[in-house]
């Protein structure tokens, strides 16, 4: 459960302010690297590492981070499946920072789970895995961070504005025949010019949760 101290860092979308701040920093960093090494493409692992560094830099010390933690260790009640494999690891866990009097074990209970994917790579399995976590732990927020270099991801970003779609229905992503729903919460971008939306760098944060019954 999020305490009063943790709530101070939250935005209106119930997400700690350091997460969108780190997203903005990441796309600026990608732009900087591209300016120096035009033809060099950052690997997904490198993007995760840079994002973690930016999360730590923007963290107001109310939260702690866990990286590459085994899903089954975080959630012992989960069963091994095609989605949650024995060695499946979460990219980033955000948990509330422990007080000195608290046990270290309580740090293993995350408030937010973040998986990171780059470009046009397959994201369905990540979405299914996050949705599975959401079913078992409804209070935990589950996110997929999609990073796109030099290309506007039309599925999540409005080509006219370079921002997330204003219409809520267009911000929804139907998964597994509508059984699951992804919702675009934030879009951050960096570009050489204001008009260069189609070839800018984008960072999209998608919240994953089961579709409400009766709504698709």
DAFENDA-V189982 format. One record per run of one state. SS is the DSSP state (hx for helix, st for strand, lp for the rest). FROM is the first residue (numbers start at 1). LEN is the number of residues. Records with the same first field share a line. If there is no record, write none. Layout:
BEGIN
SS: FROM-LEN + FROM-LEN
END
This chain:
BEGIN
lp: 1-3 + 8-2 + 11-5 + 37-7 + 59-4 + 75-14 + 97-7 + 109-3 + 119-5 + 137-4 + 149-8 + 159-4 + 165-3 + 176-4 + 191-10 + 211-6
hx: 4-4 + 17-20 + 44-15 + 71-4 + 104-5 + 124-13 + 168-4
st: 10-1 + 16-1 + 63-8 + 89-8 + 112-7 + 141-8 + 157-2 + 163-2 + 172-4 + 180-11 + 201-10
END
